């Protein structure tokens, strides 16, 4: 969900096809939305497939799919942001390898319970992971996950604004 939109946009920039798109009725915003949608669909499909394989849908599958959808949107927005800011694939993979640990940090907090649990809240992926764990493993419902879901929605709105800003910047660079 994150890597596909980023690599796709960076590939377009490296091939100079974003410049070609500026002269068509398709806007760069449309390109970003399409690539982001593909990332959301792929991420959501993979999340559902993993939960199906592990038989981990819990008692609230619709709520779990909603959280997966919000998480997929977050991943795609991070991918779009990387695609807008990074100039080449090598740099993208360097950033992914070095900063990727920040995305996986909440998992380490779960693996090592002696680490204070509040540290996980610093990382944006916590707000995806925690509701999924609460629903699939602990049988939680809306009251248990509501705060984390609202934080995730807020994060998605902030990221959407940031992506829109950098999409406009990419449009100016492509002209």
Secondary structure, DSSP 4 states (H G I P E B T S, - for coil): --HHHHHHHHHHHHTTHHHHHHTSSS-HHHHHHHHHHHHHHHHHHHHHHHHHHTT---S-HHHHHHHHHHHHHHHHHHHHHHHHH--SHHHHHHHHHHHHHHHHHHHHHHH-TTS-GGGGGGSTTHHHHHHHHHHHTT---HHHHHHHHHHHHHHHHHHHHHHHHHHHHHHHHH-
